[in-house]
Amino acid sequence: MSDVSAELGNAGTAIRKANDEGRAALVGYLPAGYPTIDGGVDAIKALVDGGVDVLEIGLPYSDPVMDGVTIQRAAEIALAGGLRIRDVLGTVEKVAAYADVPVLVMTYWNPIERYGVDRFAVDLAAAGGAGLITPDLIPNEGAEWIAAADKNELDKVFLVSPSSTDARIGLTTASCRGFVYATAVMGVTGARDQASDLAAPLVARTKAATGLPVGVGLGVSNADQAAAVAAYADAVIVGSAFVKALDAGGPAGVKSLTESLAEGVRRERRTPVAR
């Protein structure tokens, strides 16, 4: 296990702060530009107001192979409304200025490659962004991004899944800065009735390979599920449920769900991570 003192980055520092308070961190996701560009900013601010520790802003993409129907539909509406990467960066800038919460962009790789990897890293850092979560980019194919992220002190969050071998987990975690994103279920994103029973073993295997925080995403939709995941993960990641809350109740609905999930991650008292 490597020394992670210099690898916590922006998001990892926020997660460890929550862990030191005896709880898991809450990471909230919403796509930029949904339901409109300005409406998306208001919705993401509601996540902050409700108590998230780290923000993920989705960069809508026309071929979202890992996203479930809820996020796919939101992405389609955002793109139909004329959203461009500059609007995503503008959303990051407005939200980063709103509160002292790390703001990461979650994106498929093709839009970044087309925009220009170095250019995107510079522009994201200038907007106050904390880093990128790249679900379809693996470290051994991500040298250009890793170099650009390191140059601009941005977090590099790669994913591990239940199908990852121990060797793959080791390779992935060695390339991360910030935290490691553990996908709790196989398949596409979406809120589920219960969290996957594959999540806890995956977190244990990941923690055996790294001292970085491990966040669990894909499926959490209510406070009870958040509490269950918080018992073994350093961070609980929620996405589709927030989109549904936005559809049902606007920013106020997002804030209400955030407050409920924030209560959920506080139910399980944790031992602070040894430094």
NORNORPE-V400592 format. One record per helix or strand. SS is the DSSP state (2 for helix, 1 for strand). FROM is the first residue (numbers start at 0). TO is the last residue. If there is no record, write none. Layout:
BEGIN
ss = {SS & SS}
from = {FROM & FROM}
to = {TO & TO}
END
This chain:
BEGIN
ss = {2 & 1 & 2 & 1 & 2 & 2 & 1 & 2 & 2 & 1 & 2 & 2 & 1 & 1 & 2 & 1 & 1 & 2 & 1 & 2 & 1 & 2}
from = {8 & 24 & 36 & 53 & 68 & 84 & 101 & 108 & 116 & 130 & 138 & 142 & 154 & 158 & 165 & 176 & 178 & 198 & 212 & 222 & 234 & 239}
to = {19 & 30 & 49 & 57 & 79 & 97 & 105 & 114 & 125 & 132 & 140 & 150 & 156 & 159 & 174 & 176 & 182 & 206 & 216 & 229 & 237 & 264}
END
